[in-house]
Amino acid sequence: MSKPTFEEQAQQVREWFDLVVNGYITEDLRQLMNIPANLEKGGCAVALAMTAFSAMNLLGFLITSKKLDPKNTTYSVVTFVCKRMKDLSGKDWYRSSDLAKGLVKLFRHGFAHQFLPGSLTIARGPSTGKLLDKAPDGSHTLSADVLAGDVLAAIESLSKDVHDDNKRDLIELMFEKLKKLHEFNAGSSIKMDPDKYLDKADIVVPEPATETEKLDPGIPNEWITTSGGGKVPTIK
């Protein structure tokens, strides 16, 4: 099979980006940010921060030319921070790679595996506008809203570059990295052998939604889906 032309690569990258990043990721972040922040509990601070970090992880992997294992979370997040967030207006703290590494080690690793970020705090609600604040007891607090808002701003900037034919190097790099990501995920699925587990589960496959059901946001249907729904385009 001949290598796709730049135009073909750009089309595939843009289709993927518009659906996955401008669609699922961006809208998930916005929906979470729209949830009223309960200052005591239930404000979805961890969910919001985790979604932001996941986006940083994915996009950082796609924009680095380094041969990187998709599981290398720290390097991917640092790449996204230092390449796409460092120039956000009034956000000088993102220019520090040490800060980016600290965010992963002190916050992301904790709530990705145990829900809570160790001895530190993730919060929503009133904020000074800074990414990190200090609580009265001296502990550092990460503002989930500031992080998510800054990730959205960086995504908006990246989206403009993805749709700019003059950003050829970026588009070609993302095309190759998306291929590697699909290959990695496909290989992981084969190794895990989903049929070994899922065939034994009591799985109910829903019937396609009717036109009436599609209009009711309270009824799940095939239009509300993620990558598991088969709607994410394959890069080839």
One Martini backbone bead per residue (centre of mass of N, CA, C, O) as a GRO file, in nm:
protein
  236
    1MET     BB    1   0.094   0.037   0.024
    2SER     BB    2   0.073   0.354  -0.021
    3LYS     BB    3   0.146   0.652   0.081
    4PRO     BB    4  -0.010   0.897   0.196
    5THR     BB    5  -0.095   1.189   0.141
    6PHE     BB    6  -0.116   1.483   0.288
    7GLU     BB    7  -0.418   1.520   0.242
    8GLU     BB    8  -0.497   1.243   0.365
    9GLN     BB    9  -0.372   1.286   0.640
   10ALA     BB   10  -0.523   1.544   0.718
   11GLN     BB   11  -0.806   1.427   0.705
   12GLN     BB   12  -0.771   1.208   0.923
   13VAL     BB   13  -0.677   1.388   1.155
   14ARG     BB   14  -0.923   1.581   1.154
   15GLU     BB   15  -1.143   1.375   1.203
   16TRP     BB   16  -1.033   1.274   1.469
   17PHE     BB   17  -1.011   1.546   1.621
   18ASP     BB   18  -1.309   1.639   1.598
   19LEU     BB   19  -1.424   1.393   1.750
   20VAL     BB   20  -1.234   1.340   2.003
   21VAL     BB   21  -1.148   1.633   2.092
   22ASN     BB   22  -1.380   1.838   2.003
   23GLY     BB   23  -1.572   1.638   2.125
   24TYR     BB   24  -1.536   1.448   2.374
   25ILE     BB   25  -1.325   1.603   2.546
   26THR     BB   26  -1.439   1.890   2.545
   27GLU     BB   27  -1.728   1.816   2.642
   28ASP     BB   28  -1.652   1.680   2.903
   29LEU     BB   29  -1.519   1.924   3.034
   30ARG     BB   30  -1.766   2.114   3.018
   31GLN     BB   31  -1.966   1.942   3.176
   32LEU     BB   32  -1.800   1.934   3.439
   33MET     BB   33  -1.778   2.249   3.475
   34ASN     BB   34  -2.105   2.278   3.498
   35ILE     BB   35  -2.087   2.162   3.763
   36PRO     BB   36  -2.157   2.229   4.060
   37ALA     BB   37  -1.963   2.347   4.326
   38ASN     BB   38  -1.895   2.158   4.599
   39LEU     BB   39  -1.705   2.239   4.880
   40GLU     BB   40  -1.723   1.940   5.010
   41LYS     BB   41  -1.894   1.768   4.787
   42GLY     BB   42  -1.968   1.665   4.455
   43GLY     BB   43  -1.779   1.845   4.227
   44CYS     BB   44  -1.582   1.675   4.037
   45ALA     BB   45  -1.270   1.725   4.066
   46VAL     BB   46  -1.136   1.457   3.987
   47ALA     BB   47  -1.275   1.413   3.714
   48LEU     BB   48  -1.172   1.675   3.586
   49ALA     BB   49  -0.867   1.630   3.624
   50MET     BB   50  -0.848   1.351   3.486
   51THR     BB   51  -0.942   1.445   3.207
   52ALA     BB   52  -0.719   1.649   3.164
   53PHE     BB   53  -0.480   1.450   3.189
   54SER     BB   54  -0.566   1.260   2.960
   55ALA     BB   55  -0.543   1.472   2.738
   56MET     BB   56  -0.244   1.539   2.783
   57ASN     BB   57  -0.140   1.257   2.730
   58LEU     BB   58  -0.241   1.212   2.443
   59LEU     BB   59  -0.135   1.479   2.305
   60GLY     BB   60   0.161   1.452   2.385
   61PHE     BB   61   0.213   1.194   2.221
   62LEU     BB   62   0.128   1.325   1.932
   63ILE     BB   63   0.365   1.581   1.957
   64THR     BB   64   0.601   1.375   1.972
   65SER     BB   65   0.906   1.248   1.827
   66LYS     BB   66   0.935   1.056   2.037
   67LYS     BB   67   0.994   0.736   2.124
   68LEU     BB   68   0.689   0.626   2.271
   69ASP     BB   69   0.521   0.503   2.520
   70PRO     BB   70   0.186   0.534   2.583
   71LYS     BB   71   0.250   0.483   2.908
   72ASN     BB   72   0.415   0.760   2.922
   73THR     BB   73   0.287   0.998   3.103
   74THR     BB   74   0.492   1.212   3.188
   75TYR     BB   75   0.609   1.294   2.909
   76SER     BB   76   0.341   1.369   2.776
   77VAL     BB   77   0.255   1.595   2.969
   78VAL     BB   78   0.510   1.768   2.947
   79THR     BB   79   0.482   1.820   2.645
   80PHE     BB   80   0.210   1.968   2.650
   81VAL     BB   81   0.290   2.192   2.841
   82CYS     BB   82   0.562   2.294   2.689
   83LYS     BB   83   0.410   2.330   2.394
   84ARG     BB   84   0.086   2.434   2.464
   85MET     BB   85   0.086   2.603   2.765
   86LYS     BB   86   0.326   2.818   2.794
   87ASP     BB   87   0.161   3.058   2.611
   88LEU     BB   88  -0.038   3.130   2.803
   89SER     BB   89  -0.193   3.384   2.930
   90GLY     BB   90  -0.070   3.421   3.252
   91LYS     BB   91   0.098   3.110   3.245
   92ASP     BB   92   0.410   3.073   3.343
   93TRP     BB   93   0.416   2.793   3.498
   94TYR     BB   94   0.425   2.613   3.222
   95ARG     BB   95   0.749   2.656   3.171
   96SER     BB   96   0.786   2.417   3.376
   97SER     BB   97   0.894   2.094   3.383
   98ASP     BB   98   0.887   2.044   3.689
   99LEU     BB   99   0.591   2.103   3.728
  100ALA     BB  100   0.481   1.888   3.537
  101LYS     BB  101   0.601   1.650   3.694
  102GLY     BB  102   0.461   1.717   3.963
  103LEU     BB  103   0.168   1.684   3.871
  104VAL     BB  104   0.193   1.383   3.817
  105LYS     BB  105   0.318   1.277   4.089
  106LEU     BB  106   0.119   1.436   4.301
  107PHE     BB  107  -0.163   1.375   4.141
  108ARG     BB  108  -0.225   1.174   3.907
  109HIS     BB  109  -0.120   0.903   4.035
  110GLY     BB  110  -0.324   0.900   4.264
  111PHE     BB  111  -0.618   0.930   4.118
  112ALA     BB  112  -0.574   0.695   3.906
  113HIS     BB  113  -0.559   0.462   4.154
  114GLN     BB  114  -0.696   0.608   4.445
  115PHE     BB  115  -0.844   0.900   4.375
  116LEU     BB  116  -0.631   1.018   4.567
  117PRO     BB  117  -0.367   1.279   4.609
  118GLY     BB  118  -0.275   1.198   4.872
  119SER     BB  119  -0.181   1.486   5.065
  120LEU     BB  120  -0.335   1.636   4.864
  121THR     BB  121  -0.537   1.879   4.669
  122ILE     BB  122  -0.860   1.892   4.507
  123ALA     BB  123  -1.040   2.171   4.363
  124ARG     BB  124  -1.327   2.380   4.379
  125GLY     BB  125  -1.415   2.706   4.312
  126PRO     BB  126  -1.284   2.939   4.463
  127SER     BB  127  -1.033   3.150   4.302
  128THR     BB  128  -0.725   3.310   4.199
  129GLY     BB  129  -0.634   3.162   3.912
  130LYS     BB  130  -0.457   2.949   4.009
  131LEU     BB  131  -0.333   2.637   4.001
  132LEU     BB  132  -0.190   2.697   4.282
  133ASP     BB  133  -0.265   2.660   4.625
  134LYS     BB  134  -0.285   2.752   4.969
  135ALA     BB  135  -0.368   2.632   5.249
  136PRO     BB  136  -0.390   2.702   5.581
  137ASP     BB  137  -0.200   2.432   5.636
  138GLY     BB  138   0.007   2.445   5.362
  139SER     BB  139  -0.123   2.299   5.145
  140HIS     BB  140  -0.165   2.190   4.827
  141THR     BB  141  -0.385   2.319   4.563
  142LEU     BB  142  -0.572   2.205   4.296
  143SER     BB  143  -0.726   2.353   4.020
  144ALA     BB  144  -0.951   2.211   3.815
  145ASP     BB  145  -1.058   2.457   3.654
  146VAL     BB  146  -0.791   2.573   3.558
  147LEU     BB  147  -0.681   2.326   3.416
  148ALA     BB  148  -0.920   2.278   3.220
  149GLY     BB  149  -0.920   2.561   3.088
  150ASP     BB  150  -0.626   2.537   2.979
  151VAL     BB  151  -0.669   2.288   2.805
  152LEU     BB  152  -0.883   2.412   2.621
  153ALA     BB  153  -0.701   2.638   2.511
  154ALA     BB  154  -0.486   2.445   2.391
  155ILE     BB  155  -0.678   2.293   2.202
  156GLU     BB  156  -0.763   2.533   2.031
  157SER     BB  157  -0.479   2.589   1.922
  158LEU     BB  158  -0.427   2.306   1.803
  159SER     BB  159  -0.667   2.302   1.607
  160LYS     BB  160  -0.563   2.525   1.423
  161ASP     BB  161  -0.309   2.367   1.333
  162VAL     BB  162  -0.451   2.113   1.221
  163HIS     BB  163  -0.612   2.323   1.004
  164ASP     BB  164  -0.316   2.391   0.894
  165ASP     BB  165  -0.125   2.349   0.610
  166ASN     BB  166   0.143   2.483   0.736
  167LYS     BB  167   0.143   2.228   0.956
  168ARG     BB  168   0.287   1.969   0.838
  169ASP     BB  169   0.466   1.843   1.058
  170LEU     BB  170   0.242   1.799   1.264
  171ILE     BB  171   0.048   1.625   1.093
  172GLU     BB  172   0.249   1.397   1.023
  173LEU     BB  173   0.310   1.321   1.313
  174MET     BB  174   0.019   1.253   1.404
  175PHE     BB  175  -0.028   1.032   1.204
  176GLU     BB  176   0.196   0.838   1.307
  177LYS     BB  177   0.102   0.829   1.607
  178LEU     BB  178  -0.182   0.717   1.553
  179LYS     BB  179  -0.090   0.453   1.435
  180LYS     BB  180   0.063   0.357   1.688
  181LEU     BB  181  -0.182   0.366   1.876
  182HIS     BB  182  -0.356   0.162   1.725
  183GLU     BB  183  -0.150  -0.070   1.739
  184PHE     BB  184  -0.134  -0.083   2.045
  185ASN     BB  185  -0.437  -0.135   2.103
  186ALA     BB  186  -0.463  -0.387   1.929
  187GLY     BB  187  -0.247  -0.554   2.079
  188SER     BB  188  -0.384  -0.545   2.358
  189SER     BB  189  -0.645  -0.693   2.275
  190ILE     BB  190  -0.511  -0.957   2.190
  191LYS     BB  191  -0.372  -1.023   2.463
  192MET     BB  192  -0.645  -1.014   2.634
  193ASP     BB  193  -0.881  -1.154   2.513
  194PRO     BB  194  -1.198  -1.065   2.537
  195ASP     BB  195  -1.360  -1.333   2.489
  196LYS     BB  196  -1.272  -1.475   2.752
  197TYR     BB  197  -1.462  -1.271   2.921
  198LEU     BB  198  -1.725  -1.174   2.759
  199ASP     BB  199  -1.863  -1.453   2.697
  200LYS     BB  200  -1.934  -1.487   3.021
  201ALA     BB  201  -2.109  -1.255   3.004
  202ASP     BB  202  -2.409  -1.067   3.062
  203ILE     BB  203  -2.485  -0.953   2.754
  204VAL     BB  204  -2.663  -0.664   2.639
  205VAL     BB  205  -2.792  -0.582   2.330
  206PRO     BB  206  -2.911  -0.309   2.209
  207GLU     BB  207  -3.143  -0.163   2.048
  208PRO     BB  208  -3.209   0.045   1.826
  209ALA     BB  209  -3.301   0.353   1.820
  210THR     BB  210  -3.548   0.549   1.802
  211GLU     BB  211  -3.651   0.853   1.707
  212THR     BB  212  -3.766   0.923   1.986
  213GLU     BB  213  -3.523   0.837   2.163
  214LYS     BB  214  -3.316   1.039   2.035
  215LEU     BB  215  -3.475   1.291   2.176
  216ASP     BB  216  -3.401   1.150   2.453
  217PRO     BB  217  -3.157   1.216   2.692
  218GLY     BB  218  -3.247   0.970   2.898
  219ILE     BB  219  -3.179   0.776   2.650
  220PRO     BB  220  -2.984   0.546   2.556
  221ASN     BB  221  -2.775   0.542   2.256
  222GLU     BB  222  -2.582   0.521   1.967
  223TRP     BB  223  -2.503   0.838   1.993
  224ILE     BB  224  -2.392   0.754   2.278
  225THR     BB  225  -2.042   0.749   2.245
  226THR     BB  226  -1.738   0.593   2.208
  227SER     BB  227  -1.483   0.412   2.090
  228GLY     BB  228  -1.656   0.147   2.139
  229GLY     BB  229  -1.867   0.230   1.899
  230GLY     BB  230  -1.692   0.271   1.621
  231LYS     BB  231  -1.657   0.605   1.552
  232VAL     BB  232  -1.356   0.598   1.533
  233PRO     BB  233  -1.124   0.667   1.322
  234THR     BB  234  -0.900   0.508   1.120
  235ILE     BB  235  -0.558   0.502   1.080
  236LYS     BB  236  -0.405   0.439   0.727
   0.00000   0.00000   0.00000
